[in-house]
Amino acid sequence: MPSRPVAFAIAAAAGTAILTAASAPAPLYPTYQRLWHFSTFTLTVVFAVYVATLLVALLAVGALSDRVGRRLVASASLLVLAVGMLVFAGADGTGALIAARVLQGLAVGAATGTLTAMIVDAAPTARSGSIVSSAVPSLGIAVGAVLAGGLVEYAPLPRQLVFWVLAAVDLALAALVWRVGERSEDRPVPRESLLRSLLPTAGLPREVRSTFLALLPLICAAWALAGLYLSLGSSVIGGVLGVQDHFVVGVVLAVFFVAGTAGTALASTVPERLRSVAGAAVLAAGVGVTTAATLLGALPLYAVGSAIAGIGYGATFRHIIDALGREAPGHQRGQVFATMYIVSYAAFSVPALGAGLAAGVWGLQRTAVAYGALVVALVAVAALVHFHAGKRTAAVTG
């Protein structure tokens, strides 16, 4: 059994790999469209199928690690993900693409809450746990976008190699995760509740509910923006900004998510009471810059705006993980983070699917601008909620 620091590193690597696999197909979508002649709406359906199966997995399996242990759920998820990568590698049409996305959605949905809880469980300190668990999604997505873009543009077998590499990594991590033990205080509860835990459900312990509701607009704003980048981002970069090089597309997509990773660390420099406001303000400012860049067709400005928005996204998500991790009871941490991801991926997918429909009518440029306005509106709602929550707290303490 590995030591706690090694277990922490394994859990972080597994969490990163899960999201790397999730973003790897993004730079390939324009290629798939050219090869198989499907519309932007079909592309968003492929995206929506992934998120729908992910949500089903979160609902049915999200709290399972609280019953049977983290390593069983995480290892099984990585094995399913490896199979999904192999289906991607052999895809010869939209049917195979959808099948691969279904497997990917099931694996990511089962693993996200579990691995977040595993990272927090194994972290040497609460601070390191919150930084790493909140950085993992953006880091994994950035690695996937750049890796896929580079291999597609410059390596042989451009539609296969990236998925073979990821399948091998997932198999190796499944074996490593299996060796990670459970902490005594986080051992699974009795197995008589196993079948009940597989019933589609979501919920929050009483201790977390008020905090979660206050965070809801921020969760929606941050993940709706991430959904735009992963569903239509490559199409906007290619079709509106005129980038044809797959590697450059991957790098531009990765700017947002690399900056998100940096934002989780930079959040530590902001006083805790101001983190949610600062993160949301930076997020909205970045969206404003990318919207202007989309209207002007200016790639450098779009990259700058993506970096600003990414920092805001990372700081916002760090604040969310901090708040929920602090309030969640240890034996229900998997359920709490699974519920968070259910809401996150709903916010991630529903606006993106609507954008796919709108793009066929309005065009990519107008749709991207309208989407940016939606994110800014959500940030404004989050600011109002924070303001009123602060007034209530002041009234109680006063």
Secondary structure by P-SEA (a helix, b strand, c coil): cccaaaaaaaaaaaaaaaaaaaaccccaaaaaaaaccccaaaaaaaaaaaaaaaaaaaaacccccccccaaaaaaaaaaaaaaaaaaaaacccaaaaaaaaaaaaaaaaacaaaaaaaaaaacccaaaaaaaaaaaaaaaaaaaaaaaaaaaccccccccaaaaaaaaaaaaaaaaaaacccccccccccccccccccccccccccccaaaaaaaaaaaaaaaaaaaaaaacaaaaaccccccccaaaaaaaaaaaaaaaaaaaaacccccccaaaaaaaaaaaaaaaaaaaaaaaccaaaaaaaaaaaaaaaaaaaaaaaaaaaacccccaaaaaaaaaaaaaaaaacaaaaaaaaaaaaccaaaaaaaaaaaaaaaaaaaaaaaaaaaaaaaaaac
